[in-house]
Amino acid sequence: ISLASALSLWSTTRQIYALATVGLILVLSLPFLLFAFVTTLLNHIEFVPLDVNETTSTSTNKHRGKVEPATV
């Protein structure tokens, strides 16, 4: 609705109000878009617990042999 009102203002002689309306819409919606993007990224992070005898250097060495090159 607000973008439609901005477009209707754009066709009149008050183009600066239309530009201000679009800017206000973007400024008010960016925090919500950023929140959705960040929470989606954080939901896809997977934490794998290490064994008691395992350290980070051995766990990274263990997974290095399983990596295969990409094929076309």
Buried (B, 14 or more C-beta within 10 A) or exposed (E): EEEEBBEEBBEEEEEEBBEEBBEEBEEEEEEEEEEEEEEEEEEEEEEEEEEEEEEEEEEEEEEEEEEEEEEE
